[in-house]
Each structure stands twice: as structure tokens, then as C-alpha cells.
Amino acid sequence: MSYALKWTPRGELTFNANIEYLEKEWNEKVLRLFLNRVGDVLEIIRENPYLYPLHNPSKKIRKCVIHGRIILYYRINGKTVEILRFWNTYQNPDNLKF
């Protein structure tokens, strides 16, 4: 059974920010690889959202490493997976809030 995906406003904002960064600083090939990886991971999460480890057990937030520098955070809510944010690990970890 597949879970539905729900993008939060912050999830959309941080996803788009990563795309803009890749468009500006890298090339189309890198951008395409990122988009393909995100698509693959989202499909895996839809089919098995419990596969990736808990990051914050009290808030039931899970994390999936998209790339060595980008982490996807999400939460399972019933039969829906909420895409919370994409986090670039070069950022100050004190700023990681949900």
C-alpha cells in the first residue's frame, strides 16, 4: 500500500532553494541527478516510509540522506507522509527547526 505525499510550505521552499542553488552554482547534469535521486527516494518513502531512521523520536521526524550534503526530513501522519524540509548540511545545525 502506498502512502500519500504532502509537501509542507517549508518542504517546498527548501526543495526549491536547493534547485535554485544547483542551477546557479552547478550544471544541468548535477541538477538532473538531484531531481532523479529525490524522485527515487520519494517513491521508496511512499512504499515504505519506516525504512529511514528516526531523527527526532518525540516529534516522529525521520531523515533520509539524499546526498552527502542534503538531508530530507519527513513525518508519517496516518497514511500520509509529510515532506518537512530539505536541509543542506553546510548550514548551522542550530538553525534546524521543525
N, CA, C and O atoms as a GROMACS GRO file, in nm:
protein
  392
    1MET      N    1   0.083  -0.118   0.000
    1MET     CA    2   0.000   0.000   0.000
    1MET      C    3   0.088   0.125   0.000
    1MET      O    4   0.182   0.136   0.079
    2SER      N    5   0.057   0.217  -0.087
    2SER     CA    6   0.133   0.341  -0.096
    2SER      C    7   0.076   0.446  -0.003
    2SER      O    8  -0.045   0.456   0.017
    3TYR      N    9   0.165   0.524   0.053
    3TYR     CA   10   0.127   0.639   0.134
    3TYR      C   11   0.119   0.761   0.043
    3TYR      O   12   0.188   0.770  -0.058
    4ALA      N   13   0.033   0.855   0.080
    4ALA     CA   14   0.024   0.981   0.007
    4ALA      C   15   0.136   1.072   0.053
    4ALA      O   16   0.180   1.065   0.168
    5LEU      N   17   0.184   1.157  -0.037
    5LEU     CA   18   0.285   1.256  -0.002
    5LEU      C   19   0.218   1.393   0.010
    5LEU      O   20   0.137   1.432  -0.074
    6LYS      N   21   0.254   1.465   0.116
    6LYS     CA   22   0.203   1.600   0.136
    6LYS      C   23   0.323   1.692   0.160
    6LYS      O   24   0.397   1.674   0.256
    7TRP      N   25   0.340   1.787   0.073
    7TRP     CA   26   0.450   1.883   0.086
    7TRP      C   27   0.406   1.996   0.178
    7TRP      O   28   0.303   2.059   0.154
    8THR      N   29   0.482   2.021   0.281
    8THR     CA   30   0.457   2.137   0.366
    8THR      C   31   0.514   2.260   0.295
    8THR      O   32   0.598   2.247   0.206
    9PRO      N   33   0.469   2.380   0.333
    9PRO     CA   34   0.528   2.500   0.272
    9PRO      C   35   0.680   2.506   0.288
    9PRO      O   36   0.750   2.544   0.195
   10ARG      N   37   0.731   2.469   0.405
   10ARG     CA   38   0.876   2.470   0.425
   10ARG      C   39   0.944   2.363   0.340
   10ARG      O   40   1.054   2.383   0.291
   11GLY      N   41   0.878   2.250   0.324
   11GLY     CA   42   0.932   2.145   0.238
   11GLY      C   43   0.949   2.194   0.095
   11GLY      O   44   1.052   2.172   0.033
   12GLU      N   45   0.845   2.260   0.044
   12GLU     CA   46   0.852   2.315  -0.092
   12GLU      C   47   0.958   2.423  -0.103
   12GLU      O   48   1.035   2.427  -0.198
   13LEU      N   49   0.960   2.512  -0.004
   13LEU     CA   50   1.055   2.623  -0.006
   13LEU      C   51   1.200   2.573  -0.006
   13LEU      O   52   1.281   2.620  -0.084
   14THR      N   53   1.231   2.478   0.080
   14THR     CA   54   1.369   2.430   0.090
   14THR      C   55   1.408   2.343  -0.030
   14THR      O   56   1.524   2.342  -0.071
   15PHE      N   57   1.312   2.271  -0.085
   15PHE     CA   58   1.338   2.193  -0.207
   15PHE      C   59   1.372   2.288  -0.321
   15PHE      O   60   1.470   2.268  -0.392
   16ASN      N   61   1.289   2.391  -0.338
   16ASN     CA   62   1.312   2.489  -0.445
   16ASN      C   63   1.442   2.565  -0.425
   16ASN      O   64   1.510   2.598  -0.522
   17ALA      N   65   1.477   2.594  -0.301
   17ALA     CA   66   1.604   2.663  -0.273
   17ALA      C   67   1.723   2.578  -0.316
   17ALA      O   68   1.821   2.631  -0.368
   18ASN      N   69   1.715   2.448  -0.295
   18ASN     CA   70   1.823   2.360  -0.340
   18ASN      C   71   1.830   2.354  -0.491
   18ASN      O   72   1.940   2.350  -0.548
   19ILE      N   73   1.716   2.354  -0.556
   19ILE     CA   74   1.715   2.354  -0.703
   19ILE      C   75   1.778   2.484  -0.755
   19ILE      O   76   1.862   2.480  -0.846
   20GLU      N   77   1.739   2.596  -0.699
   20GLU     CA   78   1.795   2.724  -0.742
   20GLU      C   79   1.946   2.729  -0.722
   20GLU      O   80   2.019   2.778  -0.808
   21TYR      N   81   1.992   2.677  -0.609
   21TYR     CA   82   2.136   2.673  -0.583
   21TYR      C   83   2.207   2.588  -0.688
   21TYR      O   84   2.310   2.630  -0.741
   22LEU      N   85   2.154   2.470  -0.717
   22LEU     CA   86   2.218   2.382  -0.815
   22LEU      C   87   2.218   2.445  -0.955
   22LEU      O   88   2.315   2.432  -1.028
   23GLU      N   89   2.110   2.512  -0.991
   23GLU     CA   90   2.103   2.579  -1.121
   23GLU      C   91   2.208   2.689  -1.131
   23GLU      O   92   2.269   2.709  -1.236
   24LYS      N   93   2.228   2.760  -1.022
   24LYS     CA   94   2.320   2.874  -1.022
   24LYS      C   95   2.466   2.832  -1.013
   24LYS      O   96   2.550   2.885  -1.086
   25GLU      N   97   2.496   2.736  -0.925
   25GLU     CA   98   2.634   2.702  -0.893
   25GLU      C   99   2.688   2.578  -0.963
   25GLU      O  100   2.809   2.559  -0.971
   26TRP      N  101   2.601   2.494  -1.014
   26TRP     CA  102   2.645   2.369  -1.076
   26TRP      C  103   2.599   2.365  -1.220
   26TRP      O  104   2.590   2.468  -1.286
   27ASN      N  105   2.570   2.246  -1.268
   27ASN     CA  106   2.527   2.236  -1.408
   27ASN      C  107   2.401   2.150  -1.417
   27ASN      O  108   2.353   2.096  -1.317
   28GLU      N  109   2.349   2.139  -1.537
   28GLU     CA  110   2.223   2.068  -1.558
   28GLU      C  111   2.235   1.921  -1.519
   28GLU      O  112   2.140   1.862  -1.468
   29LYS      N  113   2.350   1.861  -1.544
   29LYS     CA  114   2.368   1.719  -1.509
   29LYS      C  115   2.354   1.697  -1.358
   29LYS      O  116   2.287   1.603  -1.315
   30VAL      N  117   2.416   1.782  -1.279
   30VAL     CA  118   2.408   1.771  -1.133
   30VAL      C  119   2.264   1.794  -1.088
   30VAL      O  120   2.214   1.723  -1.000
   31LEU      N  121   2.197   1.892  -1.146
   31LEU     CA  122   2.058   1.918  -1.112
   31LEU      C  123   1.971   1.797  -1.145
   31LEU      O  124   1.887   1.757  -1.064
   32ARG      N  125   1.990   1.740  -1.260
   32ARG     CA  126   1.912   1.623  -1.301
   32ARG      C  127   1.936   1.505  -1.208
   32ARG      O  128   1.842   1.434  -1.172
   33LEU      N  129   2.061   1.484  -1.168
   33LEU     CA  130   2.092   1.376  -1.073
   33LEU      C  131   2.020   1.398  -0.941
   33LEU      O  132   1.966   1.304  -0.883
   34PHE      N  133   2.020   1.522  -0.892
   34PHE     CA  134   1.950   1.554  -0.768
   34PHE      C  135   1.800   1.526  -0.782
   34PHE      O  136   1.741   1.461  -0.696
   35LEU      N  137   1.740   1.575  -0.890
   35LEU     CA  138   1.597   1.555  -0.910
   35LEU      C  139   1.561   1.407  -0.921
   35LEU      O  140   1.460   1.363  -0.866
   36ASN      N  141   1.643   1.331  -0.992
   36ASN     CA  142   1.619   1.187  -1.004
   36ASN      C  143   1.631   1.118  -0.870
   36ASN      O  144   1.551   1.031  -0.836
   37ARG      N  145   1.732   1.157  -0.792
   37ARG     CA  146   1.751   1.097  -0.660
   37ARG      C  147   1.633   1.128  -0.568
   37ARG      O  148   1.584   1.040  -0.497
   38VAL      N  149   1.587   1.252  -0.570
   38VAL     CA  150   1.471   1.289  -0.488
   38VAL      C  151   1.349   1.209  -0.531
   38VAL      O  152   1.275   1.158  -0.447
   39GLY      N  153   1.327   1.199  -0.661
   39GLY     CA  154   1.214   1.120  -0.711
   39GLY      C  155   1.221   0.975  -0.667
   39GLY      O  156   1.120   0.917  -0.626
   40ASP      N  157   1.340   0.916  -0.676
   40ASP     CA  158   1.358   0.776  -0.633
   40ASP      C  159   1.331   0.760  -0.484
   40ASP      O  160   1.263   0.666  -0.442
   41VAL      N  161   1.385   0.851  -0.405
   41VAL     CA  162   1.368   0.844  -0.259
   41VAL      C  163   1.222   0.863  -0.221
   41VAL      O  164   1.171   0.791  -0.135
   42LEU      N  165   1.154   0.957  -0.284
   42LEU     CA  166   1.013   0.979  -0.252
   42LEU      C  167   0.930   0.856  -0.286
   42LEU      O  168   0.835   0.824  -0.214
   43GLU      N  169   0.963   0.788  -0.393
   43GLU     CA  170   0.891   0.666  -0.428
   43GLU      C  171   0.916   0.557  -0.323
   43GLU      O  172   0.823   0.485  -0.285
   44ILE      N  173   1.039   0.544  -0.278
   44ILE     CA  174   1.072   0.447  -0.172
   44ILE      C  175   0.995   0.481  -0.045
   44ILE      O  176   0.939   0.393   0.020
   45ILE      N  177   0.993   0.608  -0.009
   45ILE     CA  178   0.923   0.651   0.112
   45ILE      C  179   0.772   0.625   0.099
   45ILE      O  180   0.709   0.585   0.197
   46ARG      N  181   0.717   0.647  -0.017
   46ARG     CA  182   0.573   0.618  -0.037
   46ARG      C  183   0.542   0.472  -0.012
   46ARG      O  184   0.436   0.439   0.042
   47GLU      N  185   0.632   0.385  -0.050
   47GLU     CA  186   0.608   0.241  -0.035
   47GLU      C  187   0.648   0.188   0.103
   47GLU      O  188   0.586   0.094   0.153
   48ASN      N  189   0.750   0.248   0.164
   48ASN     CA  190   0.800   0.201   0.293
   48ASN      C  191   0.854   0.318   0.374
   48ASN      O  192   0.976   0.333   0.386
   49PRO      N  193   0.766   0.400   0.431
   49PRO     CA  194   0.812   0.521   0.499
   49PRO      C  195   0.890   0.494   0.628
   49PRO      O  196   0.959   0.583   0.678
   50TYR      N  197   0.880   0.374   0.681
   50TYR     CA  198   0.952   0.342   0.805
   50TYR      C  199   1.095   0.295   0.779
   50TYR      O  200   1.167   0.262   0.873
   51LEU      N  201   1.135   0.291   0.654
   51LEU     CA  202   1.268   0.243   0.617
   51LEU      C  203   1.380   0.330   0.673
   51LEU      O  204   1.483   0.279   0.716
   52TYR      N  205   1.360   0.460   0.672
   52TYR     CA  206   1.465   0.552   0.715
   52TYR      C  207   1.455   0.579   0.865
   52TYR      O  208   1.347   0.572   0.923
   53PRO      N  209   1.569   0.611   0.928
   53PRO     CA  210   1.573   0.620   1.074
   53PRO      C  211   1.504   0.746   1.129
   53PRO      O  212   1.488   0.847   1.060
   54LEU      N  213   1.465   0.735   1.255
   54LEU     CA  214   1.410   0.849   1.326
   54LEU      C  215   1.522   0.948   1.356
   54LEU      O  216   1.630   0.910   1.399
   55HIS      N  217   1.494   1.073   1.333
   55HIS     CA  218   1.586   1.180   1.368
   55HIS      C  219   1.545   1.240   1.503
   55HIS      O  220   1.630   1.269   1.588
   56ASN      N  221   1.416   1.259   1.520
   56ASN     CA  222   1.361   1.317   1.642
   56ASN      C  223   1.242   1.230   1.684
   56ASN      O  224   1.130   1.252   1.639
   57PRO      N  225   1.267   1.131   1.770
   57PRO     CA  226   1.159   1.039   1.808
   57PRO      C  227   1.038   1.107   1.872
   57PRO      O  228   0.925   1.063   1.849
   58SER      N  229   1.058   1.212   1.951
   58SER     CA  230   0.944   1.275   2.018
   58SER      C  231   0.850   1.342   1.917
   58SER      O  232   0.730   1.349   1.941
   59LYS      N  233   0.903   1.390   1.806
   59LYS     CA  234   0.821   1.452   1.702
   59LYS      C  235   0.795   1.358   1.586
   59LYS      O  236   0.730   1.394   1.488
   60LYS      N  237   0.847   1.235   1.596
   60LYS     CA  238   0.831   1.132   1.493
   60LYS      C  239   0.884   1.176   1.357
   60LYS      O  240   0.828   1.143   1.252
   61ILE      N  241   0.994   1.251   1.360
   61ILE     CA  242   1.055   1.300   1.237
   61ILE      C  243   1.164   1.204   1.193
   61ILE      O  244   1.250   1.165   1.273
   62ARG      N  245   1.160   1.166   1.067
   62ARG     CA  246   1.258   1.075   1.008
   62ARG      C  247   1.348   1.152   0.912
   62ARG      O  248   1.313   1.260   0.865
   63LYS      N  249   1.464   1.093   0.885
   63LYS     CA  250   1.555   1.159   0.792
   63LYS      C  251   1.607   1.060   0.689
   63LYS      O  252   1.624   0.941   0.716
   64CYS      N  253   1.632   1.114   0.571
   64CYS     CA  254   1.687   1.036   0.461
   64CYS      C  255   1.794   1.120   0.395
   64CYS      O  256   1.769   1.234   0.355
   65VAL      N  257   1.913   1.066   0.382
   65VAL     CA  258   2.021   1.137   0.317
   65VAL      C  259   2.000   1.126   0.165
   65VAL      O  260   2.006   1.018   0.107
   66ILE      N  261   1.975   1.241   0.105
   66ILE     CA  262   1.958   1.248  -0.041
   66ILE      C  263   2.095   1.248  -0.108
   66ILE      O  264   2.116   1.182  -0.210
   67HIS      N  265   2.185   1.321  -0.047
   67HIS     CA  266   2.322   1.338  -0.095
   67HIS      C  267   2.404   1.366   0.029
   67HIS      O  268   2.347   1.397   0.134
   68GLY      N  269   2.532   1.355   0.021
   68GLY     CA  270   2.616   1.380   0.137
   68GLY      C  271   2.592   1.515   0.202
   68GLY      O  272   2.622   1.534   0.320
   69ARG      N  273   2.538   1.608   0.126
   69ARG     CA  274   2.515   1.744   0.176
   69ARG      C  275   2.369   1.780   0.198
   69ARG      O  276   2.339   1.885   0.254
   70ILE      N  277   2.278   1.695   0.154
   70ILE     CA  278   2.136   1.728   0.162
   70ILE      C  279   2.058   1.614   0.228
   70ILE      O  280   2.068   1.498   0.187
   71ILE      N  281   1.981   1.650   0.330
   71ILE     CA  282   1.900   1.554   0.404
   71ILE      C  283   1.754   1.593   0.389
   71ILE      O  284   1.718   1.710   0.397
   72LEU      N  285   1.670   1.494   0.366
   72LEU     CA  286   1.525   1.513   0.362
   72LEU      C  287   1.470   1.472   0.498
   72LEU      O  288   1.498   1.362   0.547
   73TYR      N  289   1.390   1.559   0.558
   73TYR     CA  290   1.322   1.529   0.683
   73TYR      C  291   1.172   1.516   0.654
   73TYR      O  292   1.115   1.597   0.581
   74TYR      N  293   1.111   1.414   0.711
   74TYR     CA  294   0.969   1.390   0.689
   74TYR      C  295   0.906   1.326   0.811
   74TYR      O  296   0.975   1.278   0.901
   75ARG      N  297   0.772   1.327   0.813
   75ARG     CA  298   0.697   1.269   0.923
   75ARG      C  299   0.581   1.188   0.866
   75ARG      O  300   0.520   1.228   0.766
   76ILE      N  301   0.552   1.076   0.928
   76ILE     CA  302   0.439   0.993   0.888
   76ILE      C  303   0.320   1.033   0.974
   76ILE      O  304   0.328   1.037   1.096
   77ASN      N  305   0.210   1.062   0.908
   77ASN     CA  306   0.087   1.103   0.976
   77ASN      C  307  -0.027   1.020   0.918
   77ASN      O  308  -0.084   1.056   0.815
   78GLY      N  309  -0.058   0.911   0.983
   78GLY     CA  310  -0.160   0.820   0.931
   78GLY      C  311  -0.109   0.754   0.804
   78GLY      O  312  -0.006   0.686   0.806
   79LYS      N  313  -0.179   0.771   0.696
   79LYS     CA  314  -0.139   0.715   0.567
   79LYS      C  315  -0.078   0.822   0.476
   79LYS      O  316  -0.073   0.806   0.354
   80THR      N  317  -0.032   0.931   0.538
   80THR     CA  318   0.029   1.041   0.464
   80THR      C  319   0.170   1.065   0.515
   80THR      O  320   0.196   1.058   0.635
   81VAL      N  321   0.260   1.092   0.423
   81VAL     CA  322   0.397   1.130   0.457
   81VAL      C  323   0.409   1.280   0.432
   81VAL      O  324   0.389   1.327   0.320
   82GLU      N  325   0.443   1.353   0.537
   82GLU     CA  326   0.459   1.498   0.526
   82GLU      C  327   0.606   1.529   0.498
   82GLU      O  328   0.693   1.496   0.578
   83ILE      N  329   0.633   1.593   0.386
   83ILE     CA  330   0.768   1.636   0.350
   83ILE      C  331   0.792   1.767   0.424
   83ILE      O  332   0.733   1.869   0.392
   84LEU      N  333   0.881   1.762   0.524
   84LEU     CA  334   0.901   1.877   0.613
   84LEU      C  335   1.005   1.976   0.562
   84LEU      O  336   0.982   2.097   0.564
   85ARG      N  337   1.119   1.924   0.518
   85ARG     CA  338   1.224   2.016   0.471
   85ARG      C  339   1.341   1.939   0.412
   85ARG      O  340   1.364   1.822   0.442
   86PHE      N  341   1.415   2.008   0.326
   86PHE     CA  342   1.542   1.961   0.274
   86PHE      C  343   1.648   2.046   0.342
   86PHE      O  344   1.638   2.169   0.341
   87TRP      N  345   1.747   1.983   0.399
   87TRP     CA  346   1.847   2.054   0.479
   87TRP      C  347   1.985   2.036   0.419
   87TRP      O  348   2.030   1.923   0.398
   88ASN      N  349   2.052   2.145   0.391
   88ASN     CA  350   2.190   2.141   0.343
   88ASN      C  351   2.279   2.136   0.466
   88ASN      O  352   2.271   2.224   0.553
   89THR      N  353   2.364   2.035   0.475
   89THR     CA  354   2.444   2.014   0.596
   89THR      C  355   2.553   2.118   0.616
   89THR      O  356   2.620   2.118   0.719
   90TYR      N  357   2.573   2.207   0.520
   90TYR     CA  358   2.668   2.316   0.539
   90TYR      C  359   2.610   2.428   0.626
   90TYR      O  360   2.682   2.516   0.671
   91GLN      N  361   2.481   2.422   0.649
   91GLN     CA  362   2.416   2.523   0.732
   91GLN      C  363   2.445   2.498   0.879
   91GLN      O  364   2.483   2.388   0.918
   92ASN      N  365   2.427   2.600   0.958
   92ASN     CA  366   2.446   2.589   1.102
   92ASN      C  367   2.338   2.496   1.159
   92ASN      O  368   2.220   2.526   1.146
   93PRO      N  369   2.376   2.385   1.222
   93PRO     CA  370   2.276   2.291   1.274
   93PRO      C  371   2.187   2.351   1.382
   93PRO      O  372   2.078   2.298   1.407
   94ASP      N  373   2.228   2.459   1.444
   94ASP     CA  374   2.144   2.525   1.544
   94ASP      C  375   2.019   2.586   1.478
   94ASP      O  376   1.920   2.614   1.546
   95ASN      N  377   2.024   2.607   1.348
   95ASN     CA  378   1.911   2.666   1.276
   95ASN      C  379   1.810   2.562   1.226
   95ASN      O  380   1.708   2.598   1.168
   96LEU      N  381   1.839   2.434   1.249
   96LEU     CA  382   1.748   2.328   1.204
   96LEU      C  383   1.629   2.320   1.300
   96LEU      O  384   1.641   2.271   1.412
   97LYS      N  385   1.517   2.368   1.254
   97LYS     CA  386   1.395   2.370   1.335
   97LYS      C  387   1.281   2.308   1.255
   97LYS      O  388   1.281   2.311   1.132
   98PHE      N  389   1.184   2.253   1.327
   98PHE     CA  390   1.068   2.192   1.263
   98PHE      C  391   0.940   2.253   1.315
   98PHE      O  392   0.831   2.214   1.273
   0.00000   0.00000   0.00000
